[in-house]
Amino acid sequence: MSLKETLRSKIEDFRPRTQKLIKEFGKIKIDDVTIEQCIGGGRDIPSLVTDVSYLDPYEGVRFRGKTINETFEALPKAENSMYPTVEAFWYFLLTGDIPTDDEVEEVLHDFRARANVPYYVYDIIRALPVGTHPMVMLSSAVLSMQRDSKFCRFYNSGKFNKMDAWSYMYEDASDLVARLPEIAAFIYRFRYKNCDIITSNPELDLGANFAHMMGIEPPYDDVSRMYFIIHSDHESGNVSAHTTHLVASALSDAYFAYSAGLNGLAGPLHGLANQEVLRWIMAFEKKLNGEAPSKENVTKALWETLNAGQVIPGYGHAVLRKTDPRYLAQRDFCLKTPGLREDRLFKLVSMLYETVPAVLTEHGKTRNPWPNVDSQSGVIQAYYGVTEWDFYTVLFGVGRAIGCMANITWDRALGYPIERPKSVTTAMLEKWASEGGRKAS
């Protein structure tokens, strides 16, 4: 069966599970909500459902139940590569199944057929003002493709029904995932390489083709495969994934939804952080006055940073309470890659890994002193010549689309309703606080 037919079978088998939970067990209480959570951004309130990934505080992200290392090990690899193709991973995220080589080849051909970016997308990017941030370019490009949305066309056809909505969302989602690498590479070459655009090579898998269009030699193809996979999904509560889900819950199509998700990803407390971390690392390097990083001089500079009231970016995470496995996956790539493991910035990042947790623990003002994914991402990109910091979030956006698009396809498959949490007032919270809590009705 094709991926779509396999997915159809999975959906039909899955639907009774959610229907039974709602009808027979819908009133079962699964959590309490505190005033701190209500004011503090809804932190840790279990109110979203996704089977695509789960973020455990100590194990890290699991894709369809598998850790990052288990995912890399289980999925079919690209030829002469340490990593799976994005196409194999896309099949896996949608179905939960490990695809065969033939099934991966089917997705490869499908993506090649879908990857033809409409001409007007490039016209819109070119028309934006000089100096426009690359994330504005990417979000605008995604939004512009809404005019060709198959989901929107189906909704307006007069034949719309919720049971079939997933099929048209799948079409938009697949189109978007297939097109984003070419759009992102165009933005890079247009913005930073004097409009010297490199055309797509349809014989390559998505990650390799992205590296080709960026104009960067192997093993940057492996960097792209790894980077897109580990950045793809981090359960549904993060800003980009949640925003995409929220907008799609109003029956907006994939283009409206993911453009909104990208706008959230562009925030410095989310995807923009990898740009900020590399900027900080390069400034921190200057504190060493040309000396090679050691535990002594790095620790001294870290305390100077903290005592000046500044933060150490790239350390800590809203959920994780250990070193981010995505950080470790990228570190492992660096250690296995000749040249990169000797890179001066990588050596500094490694020394920070050895010193920062102890310093932050002694400092005592962080719940998690361990590095997150952003601590390592920029160093790899810079080594391969992608030194334009403000482009890093675009790379994140290409990868995050894989998880977001898989999730909203399943949202429509299971008929999840429009998201509409209930708000309360500060006066109500104050009243409940004085009374010791809200009384059950």
Secondary structure, DSSP 4 states (H G I P E B T S, - for coil): --HHHHHHHHHHHHHHHHHHHHHHHTT-------HHHHHTTSTT------SSEEEETTTEEEETTB-HHHHHHHSPBPTT-SSB-HHHHHHHHHHSSPPPHHHHHHHHHHHHHH----HHHHHHHHHSPTT--HHHHHHHHHHHGGGG-HHHHHHTTT---TTTHHHHHHHHHHHHHHHHHHHHHHHHHHHHSTT------TTS-HHHHHHHHHT--TTHHHHHHHHHHHTS---S-SHHHHHHHHHHHTT--HHHHHHHHHHHHTSTTTTTHHHHHHHHHHHHHHTTTTPPP-HHHHHHHHHHHHHTT---TTB--SS--S--HHHHHHHHHHHHSTTGGG-HHHHHHHHHHHHHHHHHHHHT--S--SB-THHHHHHHHHHTT---GGGHHHHHHHHHHHHHHHHHHHHHHTT-----PPP--HHHHHHHHHHTSPPP-
